[in-house]
Amino acid sequence: MIRPGPRNLITDVDGISVGNAEDPRARTGVTVVLPHDRAVASGDVRGAAPGTRETDLLDPTCRIDRIDGVCFSGGSVHGLASADAVVSWLHERGRGFFINGEHLPIIPGAIIYDLPMGGAKDWGHCPNYADLARAACDSAGLDFPLGNIGAGMGASAGPLKAGLGSASAVCEDGLQVGALVVSNPFGAATMPGGGALWAWALERNGEMGGQHAPGPVNHREDMVSQDGQLGGNTTLAVIATNGTLDKAQAKRIAMMAHDGMARAIRPIHTPFDGDVVFTLSTTQLPLADPDSRSVARIGAIAADCLTRAIGRSLFEASALGDFPSYRESHAGAFADGGNLG
């Protein structure tokens, strides 16, 4: 049996913590995923307009096989500086790859383009993403809210407000898999016509408001708006598992997890998106069949968790600026009208 973990968050994977910080005035923020110990990691970039850091290092042919965290940020290119602050924060605590007497924290990262959300981004020559990143590290723990939080503060999905999402799955044999996502796609997360989330079929325990089964989809020839801007969108995700993976297996999990994006967002991986999935393995659970079936199983569960996390990223987001919430815009798509109370 596979069921959501007790928090239904990526932190249901033992050894994973998450921190968030946001600037409501600027409508932007930072999210960090910090394993308690260095984690085996890899990743897969499929969007055509990525903004990333340290992704080449995650290739299985490269030397470093464990990392110290992942940093997601708003702010487009300005937000890449947030990972530098995470490096400093970890270095101060004696964490990182140890070589020649030095600790060198390895922090891959990626950014979303959240500038259309507006807000007062009047920082001059010193955007405050470093301060936000340090605050996110300070706040890291097991419990965190979703929606307009962290790097999801300024995220949107087409005309709707989106944000930070997460979901988890735990199995009877002790396997744990979780996903965390910042949804900011060019494509739509809702079905044409009725407004049901594309992720509706994988909902567990009312986590998306109790989605009604949708009626026939109103297929449209033109599913791509004409006002998208190259590099203006991106969906960022982290998959975590306690299953013991090597770097090449972690890469395969990231590749399989991209299917979870494709189930929840249409179209995905467009010329306008910088989509990326990172995979972290805390290596706490030996796999019964480490060469084939266990890896395929984790990848399949990871893809489902990512689909669910994307659905939750819309359901939990609140209206901001010119972007209404999904709950307000499509109350008829779920059982309780989107009441979170």
N, C-alpha and C positions, 0 to 999 in steps of 0.2 A: 504494500500500500504506500502511495505517495501522498503527502498532505503538506499544506503550508506549515512553516515553523511557528513557534509561539508568538513571534513578533511580526511574522510575514515580511521580514526585511532581510537584506543581505547579511546582516549581523547575526542571523540564525546559524551562519557558518562559524563554527568555533575558531577563534583567533582573528576575527575581522572586526574592526571598529570604523565608524564613519563620523566625520565632523563637518559642520556647515557654518557658514557665516555669510551674511548678506547686507547690502546697503539699500534699504527701502527707498531712500531719497534718490539714489542713482539707478535703482531698479536693476541690480546686478548682484552677483555673488560668486562664492567659491565653495566647492565640495571636495573633501579629501577622503580617500579610503586608505586606512592605515592597518596593515596586518600587525599583530602583536610581535611576531618574529618575521624575518625576511621570508618572502614567499616566492616560490617558483612562478614564473610569469611569461606570457607571450601576448600577442595581440594581432589584430587583422584590420587593416584600413581598407574600406571599400568606397567611401565617398570620393567624388572627384575634386573636392575643394577642401582638403583637410588643413587644420591648424594644429600641429602636434609637436611633441617633444619626446626624445629618446625612443621613438618607435623602432628605428633601425636596430637598436641594441636588443630588441625583443625577438629578432629573427633567430630561429634555432641554431643557425650556423655561427652565431656570435658568442662571445666568451661568457658574458654575465648571464647567469640563469636565474638569479633571485633578485627581487627588487624590494624596496622599502615602503612603497606606497604609490598611489595614483592621484593626480590632481586634475580636477575639472574646473573650468572657470568661464564666466562670461567675459565680455569686453573685447572679443575678437583678438587681434594681435597684442593688445595691451595686457590681456589676461594671461598670456604665456609667462609673464613675470611672476605669477603666483607660485609656480613650482619652485622658483629659486628660494622663496621664503620657506617653503616646506623643507627643502634641502637644509637651510640654515637651522630651522627648528629641530630637525632630527640630529644634525651634527652636534648641536649644543647638548644633546642627550646621549652622545656616544653611540649613535646608531648608524648603520650603513655598511657597505662593502669595505672590508678591512684590508689594507695593503700598505706596506712600508710604514707601519705605525700610525696610519691615518684612517679615519672613518669617512667614507665617501657615499652618502645616501644617493640611491638611484631612484629617481621619481619621474616616470613617464607621465605625460599629461596631454590634455587636449582642450580646445576652446570652442565655445559657440559664439555666433554673431547675434548678440541680443540688443544691439543699438536701436532697432526700431521700437523697442518697448518704451523709449523715451527716458525721462528722469534727468536729474541734474548731474551730468557727467562733466563738471567744471573743475577737474583736478589739475589743470595746467600740465606741467611737465612731469608730474609725479602721480599717476593714477594709483589709487589705494589698494590695488589687488594684493600687494605684499602684506599689508595690514589685515586684509580679509583672510588671506591664507593662514597667517599665524593664528588668528582668532578661530578659524576652522579647526586647526590642529589642537588648540587648547580645549575645544569643546568635544573632541572625538570620544565617542562612547558607543553603547549598544542600541540606544533608543534615539530616534530622531523622527520629526514629522516629514510629511511629503507635500508636494505642490510647490508653492511659492517660497522655496527654501534653497539656500546655497546657490549653486550654479543654475538651479532651476528658476531663480527669482525672475529673470528676464526672458524666460523661454516661451515660445509660442508654437502652435501647430496650425499653420494656415491662419485663418481668422480667429482662432480660439486661443485662450491662455492655456499653456501647458506648464510643465515644471519637472520637479524631481519625482521619480517613481522607484519603487523597489518591490520585490516579491521573493519568496523562498519556497523550497520544497525539501522535505526531509523524508527519508525512507526507513523502512523497518530494519534494514541492515546497518543503519548508522550513517549512511551517505547523506551529506548535506550539500545543497546547491542553492545559491542565491544570485539575484541580479539587481543591479542599481543602474538607473538610466537618467540622463538629462535629455528630455524630448524637445527638440527644436527643429522639426522636419519641414522640408518644402512640401512633401506630400501630405495627404489627409489621413487622420487617425479615425475618422468617422465614415460610415458608409453613405454613399449618395442617397438622398431621399429621406430615409427615416431617422438618421442620426445615431444609430447604434454604433458602438465602437467596433472596429474591425477585430479587436481582441476579445469580443464578447464570449466566444465559444469556450475560452479557456478560463473564464472567471471562476474563482474559488471563494466560497463562504461570503458572497455578497461584496467582495472587495472593490467592485466597480459599480456598486449601487443596486445590484440585482438586475442585470441587463435582461430585457425581454428578448426572446428570439426574434430577429428581424424578419420583416417580410421580404418579398423579392427586391433585389438591389436594383435601384434605378441607374443602370449603366449609362455612362455618358461618353461620347466620343472624346471630348476634351476634358481629361482629368487633370491637366496641367495648366495652371493659371499663367497668364501672360505677363505678370508683373513680378515674377521672381528675379532675384539678383544673384549672379554667380558668386558663390562663397557666402551667401547670406543665410544658410541653414546648415544644421548638423544635428545628428543624434549620437550621443556618447554613452557608452555602457561599460560596466565592469561585471564580469561573471566571477564568482568565487565558489570554491568547493573545498571540502576537507579531504577529498579523495587525492591520493598521491599520484601526481602527474610529473612527467619530465617536460622539458621546454617544448619539444615537438608536439607532445600530446596536448599541452595547453594551447598551442597554436591551432590545433584541429578543433578544440572546443570553441575557441573564438570564432573560427570560420563557421562552424555549425550554428552558433548562437545568432549569427547574422540572419538566419532564417526566421528567428523570432521577431526581428525588425520587419521583415517582409510580410509577416502575418498581420502586423499591427499598423503599418503605415504603407499607403499606396499613393504614388510610386515612391520607391526608396532607392538610395544610392544614385541619385540623379547628378547631373553636372553642377547642381546648386548646393549639394550636401557634402559634408566632410565626415561621414559616418565612420566610427571606429568602435571596436570591441576589444577590451583587455580581459585576459583570464588570469586569475590568481589561484594557486593551489597552496593551501597551508600544510599539505603532506601529513595530515594527522591520521588518515585512514588508509591502510594498505588495500589495494584493489585485488579482488579475487581473480580477475582476468585482466591484468594490466596492459596486455598487448592489443586487445581488440574490443570485445563486447563491453567491457566496463567503460572504456573511453567513449564508445558510441552511445552508451546509456547516459553518461553525464552530459554529452553534447545535446542529446534530445531533450533532457530535462532542462538544461540551460536555455535552450531556445524557447521552451514553453514559459519559463520564468521571465524571460525578457519580454515576451509578448504581454504577459500579465503586468509587468512593471510599467510598460508603456501605457497600457490602459489606465492604471492607477495614477500615472503622472498627469493625465488629463482630468480624471474624476476628482482628484484631490486639489487641483489648482483653483485659485480664486481669481475673479476678474481683476484686471489691472490695466490702467491706461485705456487705450482704445480696444482692448482685447477682452471680450466677455468670457465667462467660464463655461465649460462644457455643461455643468449642471444647470446653469441658467438657460442655456440655449437649447438643450435637448432633454428637458425634464421628463418627457414622455417615453424616453428610451429605457428607463429603469423603474423598478417597482415602487420606490418610496419618493420619487421626484427629486432625488439627489440630496435628501436631507441627511447630513452627516451627524446630526445631534443625537 
